[in-house]
Amino acid sequence: MGLRYISGYTDENVQTSVFNQVAPYTVVDAGWGYTGVKNLNLGFVLKNVFNTAPPFSNQGATFQQGYDPRYTDALGRALMAKLSYKFY
């Protein structure tokens, strides 16, 4: 189980007085691993369990608009799997 937290901050684009504060952002990840069979390693990770959207940002440093990819992830919920086996 993992928890990623970004506190709220003042947005980089200060030319506008609208949307100058970025809200805090919390993402929960969960993982599971299994090594019960000799030489086998199996794992799963579910990133962004609650499918939390990134907070709005008025940044202009990157081409992505509406959020700041330097601090948040717009991917949404994602499942990753790993399977490895050692032959010897």
Backbone hydrogen bonds in HBPLUS format (Angstrom, degrees):
<---DONOR---> <-ACCEPTOR-->    atom                        ^
c    i                          cat <-CA-CA->   ^        H-A-AA   ^      H-
h    n   atom  resd res      DA  || num        DHA   H-A  angle D-A-AA Bond
n    s   type  num  typ     dist DA aas  dist angle  dist       angle   num
A0002-GLY N   A0029-ASP O   2.77 MM  27  4.84 165.7  1.79 141.5 140.8     1
A0029-ASP N   A0002-GLY O   2.85 MM  27  4.84 169.6  1.87 137.2 140.4     2
A0004-ARG N   A0027-VAL O   2.82 MM  23  5.10 171.2  1.83 157.7 160.8     3
A0027-VAL N   A0004-ARG O   2.81 MM  23  5.10 157.7  1.86 149.2 156.3     4
A0006-ILE N   A0025-TYR O   2.80 MM  19  5.09 159.3  1.84 152.9 159.5     5
A0025-TYR N   A0006-ILE O   2.84 MM  19  5.09 160.3  1.88 151.9 157.5     6
A0009-TYR N   A0022-VAL O   3.15 MM  13  5.34 139.0  2.33 129.8 141.8     7
A0022-VAL N   A0009-TYR O   2.81 MM  13  5.34 178.6  1.81 171.0 171.3     8
A0011-ASP N   A0020-ASN O   2.71 MM   9  5.13 167.0  1.72 147.2 150.4     9
A0014-VAL N   A0012-GLU O   3.06 MM   2  5.77 118.6  2.45 111.1  94.7    10
A0049-VAL N   A0028-VAL O   2.80 MM  21  5.66 159.6  1.84 163.5 166.9    11
A0030-ALA N   A0046-LEU O   2.99 MM  16  5.26 161.3  2.03 143.0 149.0    12
A0046-LEU N   A0030-ALA O   2.71 MM  16  5.26 166.9  1.72 166.1 170.5    13
A0032-TRP N   A0044-PHE O   2.82 MM  12  5.27 153.5  1.89 155.4 158.7    14
A0044-PHE N   A0032-TRP O   2.81 MM  12  5.27 158.6  1.86 157.7 163.3    15
A0034-TYR N   A0042-LEU O   2.72 MM   8  5.12 152.7  1.79 158.7 161.0    16
A0042-LEU N   A0034-TYR O   3.00 MM   8  5.12 165.5  2.03 154.6 158.0    17
A0040-LEU N   A0037-VAL O   3.04 MM   3  5.45 162.5  2.07 137.9 137.8    18
A0086-LYS N   A0039-ASN O   2.96 MM  47  5.07 151.9  2.04 138.5 147.6    19
A0041-ASN N   A0084-SER O   2.84 MM  43  5.14 157.0  1.90 158.0 157.1    20
A0084-SER N   A0041-ASN O   2.86 MM  43  5.14 154.7  1.92 151.3 157.5    21
A0043-GLY N   A0082-LYS O   2.86 MM  39  5.01 153.5  1.93 149.9 150.7    22
A0082-LYS N   A0043-GLY O   2.81 MM  39  5.01 151.6  1.89 149.1 148.6    23
A0045-VAL N   A0080-MET O   2.88 MM  35  5.18 155.6  1.94 148.4 151.8    24
A0080-MET N   A0045-VAL O   2.84 MM  35  5.18 163.4  1.87 155.7 161.1    25
A0047-LYS N   A0078-ALA O   2.81 MM  31  5.21 156.0  1.86 166.0 165.2    26
A0078-ALA N   A0047-LYS O   3.11 MM  31  5.21 156.2  2.17 137.9 142.5    27
A0051-ASN N   A0048-ASN O   2.94 MM   3  5.18 165.2  1.96 118.5 121.7    28
A0057-SER N   A0066-GLY O   3.07 MM   9  5.28 147.6  2.18 101.6 110.3    29
A0071-TYR N   A0068-ASP O   3.15 MM   3  5.89 160.7  2.18 122.0 126.6    30
A0072-THR N   A0068-ASP O   3.07 MM   4  6.08 154.0  2.14 154.6 162.1    31
